[in-house]
Amino acid sequence: MTMEGTRVRQNYLAIVVAAVACFLLEAGWYSFFLNGWLNGIGRTREWAMSSGVSPALQYATALVSAAVIAMALSCVIQLTGPQTVWRGIKVAVPLWFGFVLTTWSTEYIFEVRPLSLLGINAGFWLLGMIVMGAIVGGWKKK
């Protein structure tokens, strides 16, 4: 992919590592905030265990989604400046503000969901995007 002379070269190993790191962070984050998250969505632990949705599908969706975000972050990092850890973080944070926080905030205000739930969900994505941005930004393809 090119844009005005800038060639984007995806480092798929870095993308996979970033996606797995985000996935593991997500597992820890939601384990830590499980009760607050369940209260925020108005559900119980029993409901979550018996929802009928395949855990394999849930985990695969989370991992693939993280990989797509890592790939998008990699593109934006490369197209907007030097590829470094710091640049990855500097790209991830405004993208989070511009797309994730705004989308979730709009959804939550119309769904009348608690701000604590917004903090749990959007807070995870802030950290997740920072981690992925740092990894794909700092890991240059040889």
C-alpha positions as CSV (number, residue, x, y, z in Angstrom):
1,M,0.0,0.0,0.0
2,T,1.3,3.5,-0.8
3,M,0.3,7.0,-0.1
4,E,2.1,9.9,-1.6
5,G,5.3,8.0,-1.9
6,T,5.1,6.4,1.5
7,R,5.1,2.6,1.4
8,V,3.3,0.7,4.1
9,R,4.9,-2.6,4.9
10,Q,2.9,-4.6,7.3
11,N,4.9,-6.7,9.9
12,Y,2.5,-9.5,10.4
13,L,4.4,-11.0,13.2
14,A,4.2,-7.7,15.1
15,I,0.5,-7.5,14.4
16,V,-0.1,-11.0,15.7
17,V,2.0,-10.3,18.8
18,A,0.1,-7.0,19.4
19,A,-3.2,-8.7,19.0
20,V,-2.3,-11.5,21.4
21,A,-1.0,-8.9,23.9
22,C,-4.2,-7.0,23.6
23,F,-6.2,-10.2,24.0
24,L,-4.3,-11.1,27.2
25,L,-4.7,-7.6,28.6
26,E,-8.5,-7.8,27.8
27,A,-8.7,-11.1,29.7
28,G,-7.0,-9.6,32.8
29,W,-8.9,-6.3,32.6
30,Y,-12.3,-7.9,32.4
31,S,-11.4,-10.5,35.1
32,F,-10.4,-7.6,37.4
33,F,-13.6,-5.6,36.5
34,L,-15.9,-8.5,36.1
35,N,-18.4,-7.5,38.8
36,G,-18.5,-3.9,37.7
37,W,-18.9,-4.9,34.1
38,L,-21.7,-7.4,34.9
39,N,-23.5,-4.8,37.0
40,G,-23.1,-2.2,34.2
41,I,-24.7,-4.5,31.6
42,G,-27.4,-5.6,34.1
43,R,-26.4,-9.3,34.0
44,T,-25.2,-12.0,36.4
45,R,-22.3,-14.4,36.3
46,E,-24.8,-17.2,35.8
47,W,-26.2,-15.5,32.7
48,A,-22.7,-15.1,31.2
49,M,-21.9,-18.7,31.7
50,S,-25.2,-19.9,30.2
51,S,-25.8,-17.3,27.4
52,G,-25.6,-20.0,24.7
53,V,-22.9,-18.1,22.8
54,S,-19.9,-20.2,22.0
55,P,-16.8,-19.1,24.0
56,A,-14.7,-20.1,21.1
57,L,-16.6,-17.6,18.9
58,Q,-16.3,-14.9,21.5
59,Y,-12.5,-15.4,21.9
60,A,-11.9,-15.7,18.2
61,T,-13.9,-12.5,17.6
62,A,-11.9,-10.6,20.2
63,L,-8.6,-11.8,18.8
64,V,-9.4,-11.1,15.1
65,S,-10.8,-7.7,16.1
66,A,-7.6,-6.8,17.9
67,A,-5.5,-7.9,14.9
68,V,-7.6,-5.7,12.6
69,I,-7.0,-2.7,15.0
70,A,-3.3,-3.5,15.2
71,M,-3.1,-3.6,11.4
72,A,-4.9,-0.3,11.1
73,L,-2.7,1.3,13.7
74,S,0.4,0.1,11.8
75,C,-0.9,1.7,8.6
76,V,-1.6,5.1,10.3
77,I,1.7,5.0,12.2
78,Q,3.7,4.4,9.0
79,L,1.7,7.0,7.0
80,T,2.1,9.8,9.5
81,G,5.7,9.7,10.7
82,P,8.6,7.6,11.8
83,Q,7.8,4.1,13.1
84,T,8.8,4.1,16.8
85,V,7.2,3.0,20.1
86,W,6.5,6.6,21.0
87,R,4.9,7.3,17.6
88,G,2.7,4.2,18.0
89,I,1.4,5.6,21.3
90,K,1.0,9.1,19.9
91,V,-1.1,7.7,17.1
92,A,-3.1,5.2,19.2
93,V,-4.3,7.8,21.8
94,P,-5.9,10.3,19.3
95,L,-7.4,7.5,17.3
96,W,-9.0,6.2,20.5
97,F,-10.3,9.6,21.4
98,G,-11.6,10.2,17.8
99,F,-13.2,6.8,17.2
100,V,-13.5,4.6,20.2
101,L,-14.5,7.1,23.0
102,T,-16.8,9.0,20.7
103,T,-18.6,5.9,19.4
104,W,-19.0,4.4,22.8
105,S,-20.1,7.6,24.5
106,T,-22.8,8.2,21.9
107,E,-24.0,4.6,22.3
108,Y,-24.0,4.8,26.1
109,I,-25.8,8.1,26.3
110,F,-28.6,6.8,24.1
111,E,-28.8,3.4,25.8
112,V,-28.7,5.1,29.2
113,R,-25.8,3.0,30.4
114,P,-23.8,3.9,33.5
115,L,-20.6,5.9,33.1
116,S,-18.8,3.3,35.2
117,L,-19.4,0.8,32.3
118,L,-18.1,3.3,29.8
119,G,-15.0,3.7,31.9
120,I,-14.5,-0.1,32.0
121,N,-15.1,-0.7,28.3
122,A,-13.5,2.4,26.8
123,G,-10.7,2.4,29.4
124,F,-9.7,-1.1,28.2
125,W,-9.5,0.1,24.6
126,L,-7.4,3.0,25.5
127,L,-4.8,0.7,27.2
128,G,-5.2,-1.9,24.5
129,M,-4.6,0.5,21.7
130,I,-1.6,2.0,23.5
131,V,-0.1,-1.4,23.9
132,M,-0.8,-2.4,20.3
133,G,0.4,1.0,19.0
134,A,3.7,0.6,20.9
135,I,4.3,-2.9,19.6
136,V,3.5,-2.3,15.9
137,G,5.2,1.1,16.1
138,G,8.4,-0.1,17.6
139,W,8.8,-3.4,15.8
140,K,10.2,-2.5,12.5
141,K,10.2,-5.1,9.7
142,K,13.7,-6.1,8.7
